[in-house]
Amino acid sequence: MTRAKTKKIKFLKGEKLMYLLLAFLILAIPVCNVLTQALLSESNIEVSKLQNKIEKQAKTNESLNMQINELASLENIKALADELGLSYNNNNIKSINE
């Protein structure tokens, strides 16, 4: 019986480097993709939190504007003037239109 001789495949130095680089890229690309998706998800969560904060502040601003309008109403001014013993004279009122 004779044994079949097997030849060892010899790689050149450049070929070894190319195969090593190819293996590294095959592993690195999916890892980079997952990391990028994680960063994007984190950024989206921060954007969502900021949008909620902005909406809450807008509601607060609207409420405060309503309070300002209520306190600056003519009825409130008349009531406050009567309470302080002041007279309301329509001729002394000057309005400035914006």
KAPE-V846651 format. One record per residue. N is the residue number from 1. RES is the residue in one small letter. PHI is phi in whole degrees, 0 to 359 (none if undefined). Layout:
BEGIN
n->{N;N}
res->{RES;RES}
phi->{PHI;PHI}
END
This chain:
BEGIN
n->{1;2;3;4;5;6;7;8;9;10;11;12;13;14;15;16;17;18;19;20;21;22;23;24;25;26;27;28;29;30;31;32;33;34;35;36;37;38;39;40;41;42;43;44;45;46;47;48;49;50;51;52;53;54;55;56;57;58;59;60;61;62;63;64;65;66;67;68;69;70;71;72;73;74;75;76;77;78;79;80;81;82;83;84;85;86;87;88;89;90;91;92;93;94;95;96;97;98}
res->{m;t;r;a;k;t;k;k;i;k;f;l;k;g;e;k;l;m;y;l;l;l;a;f;l;i;l;a;i;p;v;c;n;v;l;t;q;a;l;l;s;e;s;n;i;e;v;s;k;l;q;n;k;i;e;k;q;a;k;t;n;e;s;l;n;m;q;i;n;e;l;a;s;l;e;n;i;k;a;l;a;d;e;l;g;l;s;y;n;n;n;n;i;k;s;i;n;e}
phi->{none;246;274;281;280;254;267;279;277;259;261;283;300;294;292;299;297;296;294;295;296;297;296;298;294;297;275;283;298;296;296;297;297;295;297;296;296;294;295;295;296;297;295;296;294;296;297;297;297;295;297;297;295;296;297;296;293;296;296;297;299;297;297;294;297;295;295;298;297;293;289;268;290;298;296;293;295;297;296;292;295;297;296;272;79;264;263;259;245;294;287;274;272;243;253;247;268;270}
END
